[in-house]
Amino acid sequence: MTATNESLDLCSVKTFAELSGVTVEEVINWVDSQTIPSMKLADFRMVNLARLRADLEKGKTVFKAGDYAHV
């Protein structure tokens, strides 16, 4: 992970919720249903911003349950 904010690879569920304007519970539901990419880091489930960004740059506009298997 580099020092610039636009290069962040992972984000906590709470921070992702705040940045997205949704509740923490909604982001937890997205992670649990594999609607957004995530990965486990120690004991924490983190949103995988690098994978999300890459998919958005490729034109992905629809996110549905099961799109991302947990890594």
N, C-alpha and C positions, 0 to 999 in steps of 0.2 A: 504494500500500500504506500503510495507516495504522499507527500505533504500537502498537495492541493486538494481542496474539497471536491472538485469535479472529478477526481481520480479515486474516490473511495470505492472499495470493493464490497464492503459489508456494512450493514446498518442494523442497529437494534430494532426490535419490533416497535418499541415505544417511539423511537425517533422517526421511524418510517411512518407511523401513524400520524405523528405531529406534522411532518412534512407533507403528507398526503391529505390532511384535513379529515381523517376518519378516526374512529375509535380504536383503541388498542385491541379490544375484543374482535373488531372486524378484521384487523390484520392477522390476529391469531387464527381466526377462522380461515382466512386465505392461505396461511402457511399450513395449517392442519389439513386442508382440502387440496393442497398442492396446486393452488391457483397462481401463486407467485413463487419465484425461486428462493430457496433458503438452504442454509447449511448449518450444521451443528459446530459450534466453536466452544470447546470445553463443555460447560453445562448449559450453554445458551444457544437458542435457536436464533440465527441472524438472517436477515433478508439479504440475498445475494444480488447486490446492485450491479455488479459487473455483468452478470448473466441477463438481468432484466434490461439493462442499458443496451446490451448487444442485440437482444431480441427486438427492442423498440427501434433501434437503428436499422434492422433488417425489415421493418415494416409491420411487426406484430401489433395488432390493435385490439384483439379479443383475447381475454384471459379467462379460462374456465377451469373448473375443478379437474385435477388430474394432469394438467399440463406439465407439471414439474415434480419428478420424484425426488424425495429428500436425499441429500448427499450426506 
